[in-house]
Amino acid sequence: MTDDEFYKRNHPEGSTLPEDRPREGALPSPSRGGKGVWVVLGIVVLFIIVFALILV
């Protein structure tokens, strides 16, 4: 039994509801999560630099 057959077996004939959980290759766009990583990394680096300047 294929995925399409499994998920369509409880649907009425001719139903055209969109898939609510996309499968196979429907990954979130990389631009959404990429900015947050750089912001956190920048804050950590800035904190290390300030901490190093205070100790010197």
Buried (B, 14 or more C-beta within 10 A) or exposed (E): EEEEEEEEEEEEEEEEEEEEEEEEEEEEEEEEEEEEEEEEEEEEEEEEEEEEEEEE
